[in-house]
Amino acid sequence: MTISRTILLREAIGETIRDLRLTTGRTLRDVSADAQVSLGYLSEIERGQKEASSEVLSSIADAFDLSVGELIGETATRMLAYETDAVVPLNRMAA
């Protein structure tokens, strides 16, 4: 049996931003300063706890020298991976 996982858009955006930040070797403080977004708010976005407005997403994308389209494209790729991965149900793993 195949179960597709789901991920909320805000979670996928947060994971994408975190991955971009870590891959580029930047700190939350670096990105928050470049994007002119508070450190706490950026942290909540990365953890999928807050939804970022289009203006905030634009600022964050700019901080990574990306377009909003590229940021959203990366996020869409992440969401598709979650939705199409086959996941073994926990009760079958124990058997």
C-alpha positions in Angstrom: 0.0 0.0 0.0 1.3 3.4 -0.9 0.6 6.4 1.3 1.5 9.8 0.0 2.7 12.3 2.6 1.5 15.8 2.6 3.3 18.9 3.7 1.8 22.3 4.2 3.0 25.1 1.9 4.3 27.1 4.8 6.3 24.1 6.0 7.7 23.5 2.5 8.7 27.1 2.1 10.4 27.1 5.5 12.3 23.9 4.7 13.4 25.4 1.4 14.6 28.6 3.0 16.5 26.7 5.7 18.1 24.4 3.1 19.2 27.4 1.0 20.6 29.1 4.1 22.5 26.1 5.3 23.8 25.2 1.8 25.1 28.7 1.4 26.7 28.6 4.9 24.7 31.6 6.2 23.3 32.1 9.6 19.7 33.2 10.5 21.2 36.5 11.5 22.9 37.0 8.1 19.7 36.2 6.1 17.5 38.2 8.4 19.7 41.3 8.0 19.9 41.0 4.3 16.2 40.4 3.9 15.3 43.0 6.5 13.1 40.5 8.3 13.3 40.1 12.1 15.4 37.2 13.3 12.5 35.7 15.3 10.1 36.0 12.4 12.5 34.4 9.9 13.1 31.5 12.4 9.3 31.0 12.6 9.0 30.9 8.8 11.9 28.4 8.6 10.1 26.2 11.2 6.9 26.4 9.2 5.1 28.2 12.1 4.4 31.4 10.2 3.1 32.1 6.7 5.3 34.7 4.9 3.6 37.3 2.8 4.6 37.7 -0.8 6.6 40.8 0.1 8.6 38.9 2.8 9.2 36.0 0.4 10.5 38.6 -2.2 12.9 40.0 0.4 14.1 36.6 1.4 14.5 35.5 -2.2 16.5 38.7 -2.8 18.7 37.9 0.1 19.7 34.7 -1.7 20.0 36.4 -5.1 17.0 34.4 -6.3 13.7 35.5 -7.9 10.5 34.7 -6.1 9.8 32.3 -9.0 13.0 30.3 -8.3 12.2 30.2 -4.6 8.6 29.0 -5.3 9.9 26.5 -7.9 12.3 25.0 -5.3 9.4 24.8 -2.9 7.1 23.1 -5.5 9.8 20.5 -6.2 10.0 19.8 -2.4 6.2 19.5 -2.2 6.0 17.1 -5.1 8.7 14.9 -3.6 6.7 14.7 -0.4 3.5 13.9 -2.3 4.9 11.2 -4.5 7.3 9.3 -2.2 6.1 5.9 -1.2 6.0 5.6 2.6 5.9 2.3 4.4 3.1 2.4 7.0 4.5 2.0 10.5 2.3 -1.0 11.3 3.8 -2.9 8.3 7.4 -1.9 9.3 7.1 -3.8 12.6 5.9 -7.0 10.8 
